[in-house]
Amino acid sequence: MNRKKVAIIGSNGRLGRSLQEVCREDHDLIGLSRYDLDLAWSDGKIREALDSLVVGADVALLSAGNTNVDLCEAQPDEAEQLNVTSVRSIANWCAEQGVRFINFSSDYVFDGEKDTPYTEDDPVEPLSIYGQSKVDGEDATLEASDRNLVVRLTWLYGPGKPLATPDWAVDLAVKQDHLNVVSDRIGSPSYTGDMADALLPLLFDDSASGILHLCNSGSCTWQEWAQFCVDCAIECGVEVKTREVGPLTMNDLFGDRATRPRYTVLSTEKYEAMTGRTLPDWREPLRQYVRDHVAPRFLRI
Ligand SMILES: NC(=O)c1ccc[n+]([C@@H]2O[C@H](COP(=O)([O-])OP(=O)(O)OC[C@H]3O[C@@H](n4cnc5c(N)ncnc54)[C@H](OP(=O)(O)O)[C@@H]3O)[C@@H](O)[C@H]2O)c1
């Protein structure tokens, strides 16, 4: 089979690692870390890096960015540089070189006021600097070429960076007598491995352009997400001090930090119609993730 070449900018992030994992078997990979291409660089320096490293790529995926929502609020110029200006440089370079470009965006482009899943056609109304920067990054991606694709994701977790909800929820349940988690946010916990796998059939398909939503199916509150993680850890034999996760409100937790949308379940009907595939329910991949990546850290051998 003629192997195609896939460039992944942000290869050390959670999603970047999963993308590499699923692409490795059938495609040639070019992985770029922050050291190869820093999104803080000027347009000229980013282009130099792309010229020398992304040689002959069929598609370039950008999974790097400033993903720290509160830091973006405190440092809007950096959010703009990392999530918009550098995206425009990469998107324009790709268009000039005939490389299809896929960028990742976020459920935070919405205000969370709906109570049914958001479709790709729903108007964006970001509540935070991070959300606005992702909207502007989407625009920069799609303006550069009509072959480009923006994939919106939500409530991501996965191997590589143990900082997501399953990792800290179990950690705190082991260490603390009480654990309270926000109960007035609703979303769909989404496994990076499933997101990367779902994208495989669309990687080189120019007709899959514009905006696309991907998430595991089903939904829950953040408190229910944390509770499920703790339950899975207990199933694996992890000794916890907190068995029942209590409720908090967003106001209790975030106070005057960046405002988060209340409801951000994404509709995947467009993806299902395009591919004939459905995404797995959120619980089973999460159970496996806790078993393989979280519980072993707390089990005595
Ligand atoms: N996490 C979520 O819940 C979530 C939800 C919706 C959408 N998304 C979107 O999904 C995409 C992937 O998210 P993720 O969870 O995989 O993020 P992540 O694990 O935080 O990874 C982000 C990557 O960006 C890199 N990066 C940060 N600053 C950089 C810079 N100045 N130059 C170059 N690289 C830089 C990081 O490099 P280092 O490894 O060197 O730090 C890291 O590899 C992002 O576009 C994000 O906005 C995420």
The ligand as an ORCA input file, in Angstrom:
! r2SCAN-3c Opt
* xyz 0 1
  N      -8.308     18.979     27.021
  C      -9.601     19.166     26.756
  O     -10.494     18.878     27.585
  C     -10.024     19.710     25.417
  C     -11.376     19.900     25.184
  C     -11.769     20.389     23.943
  C     -10.829     20.676     22.977
  N      -9.512     20.508     23.239
  C      -8.556     20.847     22.171
  O      -7.919     19.650     21.746
  C      -6.572     19.935     21.353
  C      -5.615     19.002     22.077
  O      -5.790     19.118     23.474
  P      -4.969     18.217     24.501
  O      -5.888     17.927     25.640
  O      -4.275     17.097     23.792
  O      -3.905     19.276     24.984
  P      -2.565     19.067     25.842
  O      -2.441     17.669     26.315
  O      -2.579     20.186     26.822
  O      -1.448     19.302     24.750
  C      -1.212     20.562     24.223
  C       0.085     20.498     23.481
  O       0.377     21.827     23.052
  C       1.758     22.015     23.224
  N       2.097     23.425     23.360
  C       1.737     24.296     24.328
  N       2.294     25.489     24.114
  C       3.048     25.357     22.977
  C       3.870     26.211     22.236
  N       4.100     27.483     22.617
  N       4.471     25.745     21.125
  C       4.291     24.467     20.731
  N       3.536     23.589     21.386
  C       2.910     24.036     22.500
  C       2.109     21.271     24.494
  O       3.498     21.043     24.483
  P       4.312     20.490     25.759
  O       3.994     19.030     25.776
  O       5.713     20.804     25.450
  O       3.763     21.253     26.948
  C       1.265     20.013     24.321
  O       1.979     19.043     23.615
  C      -6.348     21.426     21.649
  O      -6.580     22.152     20.472
  C      -7.444     21.758     22.644
  O      -7.808     23.121     22.576
  C      -9.089     20.013     24.428
*
